[in-house]
Amino acid sequence: MDGSRALHSLSTEKPHFRTPPAAARGTVVVHGSRLSTPMYAHEKAALVHVASAIARLKQYDLAHSYSDALRQSGRVFFVPDDSLTSDEASSLGAGCASEIFGAIVPYPFVKTKAITHRLVHDDAERPEGWSSAFSDRVREAVLPGYTAFSARDAVAAARMLLRLGPVRLKPPLCCRSVGQVVANEERAVKAFLDQYPSEELAAYGLVLETNLQQVETLSVGKIAIDDMIATYFGVQRTTKNNTGEPVYGGSDLVCVRGDWGALEALATNGDIRAAIAQARCYDAAAEEYPGFLASRRNYDVGNGFDARGRKLSGVFEASWRIGGASTAELAALTAYAHDPSLQVVAASSVKKFGRGHRIPCHAIVHYLDDDPLDGPIARYTTVRTSPTHRLAQSFNVPVGPGAGADHAGRRTVSWRA
């Protein structure tokens, strides 16, 4: 999800949860990060829904902007639209992961996919705070690739990668595949660089990565609100927006109560377990950036074939800020809070462009209107605790009360959903 600082016009959706007590213990604040970029109206609505759900879980009030008076009146929990830098977090009085839904990063580039790959050589250009130790630790958990902070280094990296086949050029500030180009020759890389803003290249870099075909993307993640922890794996859906372009259409998640170990016990299939291991490797390596903190950790893990027909998999990028799957994540946490016996649930976030969509009667609707910039769109979330739910069946994972307690080692989990 893209971010924005223009939060004064955020939708005030009424959440479908119990009302907090009259004397709330603190305030959940919707906050516009300094690193954010403009948001669509439907994204603002989803952001407010996530903040509202967290407020209900914590029994806090909800505020749409921050003021010093809030800090003086009690505890404050921030739901920013993008990652916070350490300086911004400090100015807000947020110094730990338990005070934010998202992440605190020591430098702006750390929030992006730029950190995923190593530099092309030891004397390559790099920004202040770059950690070679991080890229060394994740090297076996990502695809072949490099990050470059100068045109010279980008061309050198492309020459090395083109020996393996086509190269995907990925601007770190672009979400998912937006703005990405596949280059088959050095000339195409140079043409791309001619149009790439030099300031952006120096500050955020350019990712060059082996291009995959027949790609399937698995989402692996973990969220924590106070002592409530959920982990998940699932798949992303692609849809077409109102201009016919393929865009992110939501996520289908299988969520388990507990930390990474609980998630690993849920999946016995090799592809799923490998994706979880790669995500955990990337997650653990984040400690190489001192000052990094996160309560929301989401990893896109790709699986496909390179130009030589070799099957490859690896983490594409991390999303430590609020994301498209966050409404589903909060729906799962809310289900756990309401029923302590629940262990595994299936939750889905959905985006459908256009009009006339049939929305399930049990869905939590976040937006059903004409977005001024994105056109007509429906956004909603569903959560199921029934063992017959399609998503859980596709992974052959039982859901509902008691599920996940004694089934490790006797299931086959399919990659496709």
Secondary structure, DSSP 8 states (H G I E B T S, - for coil): ----S--TT------SS----SS-SEEEEEE--TT-----HHHHHHHHHHHHHHHHHHT-EEESS--HHHHHHSEEEEEESS-EEHHHHHHHT--SGGGBSSEEESSGGGGSGGGGSB-SSTT----TT--HHHHHHHGGGS-SEEEESSHHHHHHHHHHHTTTS-EEEE-TTS-TTTT-EEESSHHHHHHHHHHS-HHHHHHH-EEEEE--EEEEEEEEEEEEETTEEEEEEEEEEEEE-TTS-EEEEEEEEEEEESSHHHHHHH--SHHHHHHHHHHHHHHHHGGGSTT-EESEEEEEEEEEE-TTS-EEEEEEEEE-S--TTHHHHHHHHHHHHH-TTEEEEEEEEEEEESS-----TT-EEEEEEEETTTEEEEEEEEEE-STT-HHHHHHT---EETTTSS-TTS----S--
